Amino acid sequence: MNTVTISPKFQVVIPRQIRVSLNLQSGQKVQVIEFDGRVELIPLRSMQSLRGSLTIDDTSIEREEDRL
C-alpha cells in the first residue's frame, strides 16, 4: 500500500511504482472523481492508444447483411 501526503497547495505525487505500472507520463491528463467517499484518479487515454485493446474471441456471430 502506498501513502502520499497532500501538500499545502493540495498536490500529491503518484508513487513511481504506480506511474510505471500504469505507464503514466508527465503532462498526461487524469480525470478526478469523488466516489463513495474516496478520490479516484482515472488516466485519460487517447482513442489512438486504445486501438486494438478490445478483442473478440468468438467471430462466428452471425451478422445482418448490412453489417458485413
Backbone as CSV, one residue per row, in Angstrom:
resi,resn,N_x,N_y,N_z,CA_x,CA_y,CA_z,C_x,C_y,C_z
1,MET,0.849,-1.179,0.000,0.000,0.000,0.000,0.891,1.237,0.000
2,ASN,0.544,2.189,-0.829,1.293,3.434,-0.908,0.534,4.542,-0.200
3,THR,1.272,5.394,0.503,0.688,6.533,1.189,1.347,7.793,0.660
4,VAL,0.548,8.807,0.374,1.081,10.088,-0.079,0.567,11.176,0.837
5,THR,1.241,12.315,0.816,0.859,13.455,1.642,0.355,14.569,0.742
6,ILE,-0.713,15.202,1.134,-1.238,16.341,0.383,-0.420,17.575,0.773
7,SER,0.124,18.253,-0.235,0.946,19.445,0.014,0.047,20.629,0.377
8,PRO,0.655,21.723,0.860,-0.139,22.924,1.160,-0.897,23.458,-0.064
9,LYS,-0.434,23.119,-1.259,-1.118,23.529,-2.491,-2.103,22.457,-2.968
10,PHE,-2.381,21.474,-2.116,-3.296,20.369,-2.409,-2.802,19.504,-3.571
11,GLN,-1.505,19.312,-3.671,-0.904,18.466,-4.690,-0.464,17.155,-4.060
12,VAL,-0.478,16.089,-4.862,0.039,14.802,-4.417,0.968,14.263,-5.494
13,VAL,1.909,13.427,-5.085,2.819,12.775,-6.022,2.391,11.319,-6.136
14,ILE,2.169,10.877,-7.367,1.796,9.480,-7.597,3.076,8.651,-7.463
15,PRO,3.078,7.647,-6.595,4.292,6.845,-6.390,4.812,6.235,-7.698
16,ARG,6.127,6.128,-7.789,6.792,5.653,-9.001,6.266,4.287,-9.456
17,GLN,6.104,3.371,-8.524,5.635,2.024,-8.857,4.292,2.080,-9.602
18,ILE,3.406,2.952,-9.172,2.097,3.084,-9.818,2.244,3.778,-11.170
19,ARG,3.079,4.811,-11.250,3.302,5.501,-12.529,3.833,4.547,-13.571
20,VAL,4.778,3.705,-13.188,5.359,2.741,-14.129,4.328,1.686,-14.511
21,SER,3.612,1.163,-13.536,2.631,0.121,-13.776,1.542,0.575,-14.748
22,LEU,1.105,1.833,-14.620,0.033,2.365,-15.465,0.566,3.123,-16.681
23,ASN,1.891,3.158,-16.818,2.535,3.867,-17.926,2.067,5.323,-17.996
24,LEU,2.052,6.006,-16.843,1.665,7.411,-16.792,2.849,8.270,-17.212
25,GLN,2.560,9.328,-17.956,3.600,10.221,-18.453,3.399,11.621,-17.884
26,SER,4.487,12.360,-17.774,4.422,13.736,-17.314,3.533,14.544,-18.257
27,GLY,2.637,15.327,-17.718,1.744,16.144,-18.526,0.468,15.435,-18.952
28,GLN,0.387,14.139,-18.704,-0.813,13.383,-19.073,-1.983,13.829,-18.201
29,LYS,-3.152,13.862,-18.770,-4.339,14.276,-18.026,-4.989,13.067,-17.357
30,VAL,-5.555,13.316,-16.178,-6.318,12.300,-15.465,-7.653,12.905,-15.057
31,GLN,-8.661,12.081,-15.021,-9.977,12.514,-14.551,-10.018,12.273,-13.049
32,VAL,-10.485,13.255,-12.292,-10.575,13.138,-10.838,-12.052,13.082,-10.470
33,ILE,-12.427,12.017,-9.763,-13.815,11.899,-9.330,-13.869,11.533,-7.850
34,GLU,-14.936,11.943,-7.220,-15.218,11.537,-5.843,-16.253,10.439,-5.951
35,PHE,-15.932,9.278,-5.378,-16.829,8.134,-5.471,-16.869,7.404,-4.147
36,ASP,-18.037,7.312,-3.588,-18.242,6.538,-2.361,-17.270,6.946,-1.250
37,GLY,-17.061,8.257,-1.106,-16.220,8.772,-0.030,-14.727,8.684,-0.282
38,ARG,-14.321,8.480,-1.530,-12.897,8.423,-1.840,-12.617,9.211,-3.119
39,VAL,-11.357,9.525,-3.343,-10.921,10.234,-4.543,-10.299,9.219,-5.488
40,GLU,-10.721,9.244,-6.756,-10.153,8.330,-7.748,-9.571,9.137,-8.899
41,LEU,-8.398,8.734,-9.342,-7.744,9.337,-10.498,-7.812,8.330,-11.633
42,ILE,-8.390,8.738,-12.754,-8.544,7.837,-13.888,-7.745,8.400,-15.058
43,PRO,-6.695,7.691,-15.494,-5.896,8.193,-16.615,-6.737,8.317,-17.880
44,LEU,-6.630,9.446,-18.543,-7.313,9.632,-19.817,-6.398,9.125,-20.917
45,ARG,-6.917,8.317,-21.784,-6.149,7.742,-22.884,-6.730,8.228,-24.197
46,SER,-5.875,8.426,-25.174,-6.360,8.818,-26.488,-7.015,7.625,-27.156
47,MET,-7.928,7.900,-28.057,-8.587,6.826,-28.787,-7.555,6.016,-29.572
48,GLN,-6.531,6.689,-30.074,-5.488,6.011,-30.846,-4.758,4.976,-29.980
49,SER,-4.478,5.327,-28.721,-3.741,4.395,-27.861,-4.591,3.192,-27.460
50,LEU,-5.913,3.329,-27.542,-6.806,2.228,-27.179,-7.065,1.276,-28.335
51,ARG,-6.623,1.642,-29.521,-6.876,0.809,-30.700,-6.294,-0.591,-30.506
52,GLY,-7.121,-1.594,-30.732,-6.678,-2.977,-30.606,-6.741,-3.530,-29.192
53,SER,-7.180,-2.727,-28.228,-7.216,-3.211,-26.845,-8.399,-4.141,-26.590
54,LEU,-9.413,-4.068,-27.431,-10.563,-4.961,-27.286,-10.475,-6.037,-28.360
55,THR,-10.571,-7.257,-27.926,-10.531,-8.347,-28.891,-11.819,-9.147,-28.800
56,ILE,-12.198,-9.718,-29.904,-13.389,-10.565,-29.946,-12.917,-11.996,-30.142
57,ASP,-13.207,-12.842,-29.167,-12.775,-14.234,-29.245,-13.650,-15.060,-30.179
58,ASP,-14.942,-14.778,-30.166,-15.874,-15.565,-30.963,-16.298,-14.755,-32.185
59,THR,-15.719,-15.057,-33.331,-16.045,-14.325,-34.550,-17.118,-15.037,-35.371
60,SER,-17.719,-16.073,-34.806,-18.729,-16.827,-35.543,-20.127,-16.229,-35.387
61,ILE,-20.235,-15.072,-34.801,-21.536,-14.441,-34.606,-22.099,-14.046,-35.969
62,GLU,-23.347,-14.432,-36.206,-23.987,-14.084,-37.473,-24.310,-12.595,-37.469
63,ARG,-24.028,-11.946,-38.594,-24.301,-10.521,-38.715,-25.378,-10.281,-39.749
64,GLU,-26.048,-9.181,-39.582,-27.038,-8.794,-40.574,-26.308,-8.404,-41.849
65,GLU,-26.977,-8.538,-42.981,-26.329,-8.302,-44.276,-25.759,-6.899,-44.387
66,ASP,-26.438,-5.891,-43.824,-25.943,-4.537,-43.942,-24.770,-4.248,-42.995
67,ARG,-24.348,-5.201,-42.176,-23.253,-5.037,-41.231,-21.992,-5.799,-41.652
68,LEU,-21.991,-6.413,-42.822,-20.837,-7.184,-43.259,-19.728,-6.335,-43.763
